[in-house]
């Protein structure tokens, strides 16, 4: 089954995508890494920040990896690049 989630883009990810948010249809049961790959299919330029990005799903941080996410329709997935200091 798939569901619509809202992807929120912040900082560098918003610059690369040219959007602040959008609705994306993804499998309901998906690993965080697979979710990232689905989003990169839509916006290939995001691949540039792959090693620096952090996800937040329902306002909880998630590392990219094998962690299984069970998404609900309307969930918010935030793409948060590192905030560069200095």
C-alpha positions as a printed NumPy array, in Angstrom:
array([[ 0.   ,  0.   ,  0.   ],
       [ 1.121,  3.517, -0.632],
       [ 0.195,  6.773,  1.009],
       [ 0.524, 10.504,  0.486],
       [ 2.997, 12.221,  2.774],
       [ 4.037, 15.86 ,  2.897],
       [ 7.743, 16.381,  2.333],
       [ 9.108, 19.581,  3.862],
       [12.357, 20.98 ,  2.514],
       [14.617, 23.185,  4.622],
       [17.741, 25.25 ,  3.926],
       [19.928, 23.699,  1.221],
       [17.365, 21.038,  0.308],
       [14.792, 23.763, -0.416],
       [17.334, 25.574, -2.606],
       [18.101, 22.403, -4.579],
       [14.453, 21.47 , -5.049],
       [13.028, 24.96 , -5.489],
       [10.124, 24.105, -3.175],
       [ 9.333, 24.395,  0.516],
       [ 6.977, 21.425,  0.562],
       [ 5.133, 18.992, -1.661],
       [ 2.929, 15.939, -1.459],
       [ 4.564, 12.636, -2.444],
       [ 3.102,  9.155, -2.803],
       [ 5.364,  6.497, -1.252],
       [ 4.966,  2.942,  0.094],
       [ 3.44 ,  2.912,  3.562],
       [ 6.119,  0.551,  4.896],
       [ 9.507,  1.764,  3.772],
       [12.992,  2.097,  5.209],
       [14.308,  5.585,  5.779],
       [16.956,  5.01 ,  3.1  ],
       [14.365,  3.823,  0.572],
       [12.259,  6.884,  1.368],
       [15.271,  9.109,  0.659],
       [15.831,  7.267, -2.638],
       [12.182,  7.808, -3.637],
       [12.538, 11.534, -3.014],
       [15.853, 11.679, -4.923],
       [14.123, 10.017, -7.905],
       [11.794, 13.023, -7.997],
       [14.58 , 15.548, -7.296],
       [17.944, 14.116, -8.45 ],
       [19.81 , 17.262, -7.335],
       [19.228, 16.217, -3.711],
       [21.779, 13.429, -4.18 ],
       [24.444, 16.112, -3.613],
       [23.551, 16.338,  0.099],
       [22.981, 12.605,  0.68 ],
       [25.74 , 12.226,  3.276],
       [24.738, 15.271,  5.286],
       [20.984, 15.053,  5.441],
       [18.785, 14.204,  8.425],
       [15.142, 13.186,  8.181],
       [12.448, 14.025, 10.649],
       [ 9.285, 11.932, 10.435],
       [ 6.385, 13.167, 12.547],
       [ 8.898, 15.566, 14.135],
       [11.259, 12.795, 15.266],
       [14.764, 12.536, 13.849],
       [15.498,  9.483, 11.724],
       [18.892,  8.495, 10.335],
       [19.119,  7.233,  6.769],
       [19.404,  3.467,  6.916],
       [17.454,  0.256,  7.344],
       [15.079,  1.586,  9.991],
       [11.549,  0.655,  8.932],
       [ 9.056,  3.495,  8.859],
       [ 5.33 ,  2.868,  8.888],
       [ 3.902,  6.008,  7.363],
       [ 0.362,  7.243,  7.695],
       [-1.394,  9.384,  5.087],
       [-0.649, 13.028,  5.79 ],
       [ 2.552, 12.383,  7.756],
       [ 5.181, 15.087,  7.506],
       [ 8.667, 14.111,  6.411],
       [11.212, 16.905,  6.832],
       [14.515, 16.98 ,  4.951],
       [16.96 , 18.828,  7.174],
       [20.454, 19.478,  5.86 ],
       [23.125, 20.337,  8.409],
       [23.087, 23.907,  9.593],
       [26.576, 25.145,  8.848],
       [28.142, 27.102, 11.665],
       [30.746, 29.826, 11.619]])
